[in-house]
Amino acid sequence: YEKRLKAFEDMLKAILSQYDSTVEKMAKLKAEGKEKNFTYRQLFANKLQLQAMLSYYRTYGLLENNKN
């Protein structure tokens, strides 16, 4: 059970890290006026996917509502 819990915690940490990194990269591209390029759009799609995953965690009470 503890091994499974550790794996969950590691996965959640990785998703939160990816989300933060994605948002940071998007902000940098936006500041450069590159909101319409492929990379920005790909990051936007990734952000939506990560948000969906995080919303499942919130729904099941596995993540506080104030995070992302």
Helices and strands as residue ranges (DSSP letters): H 2-31, H 38-59
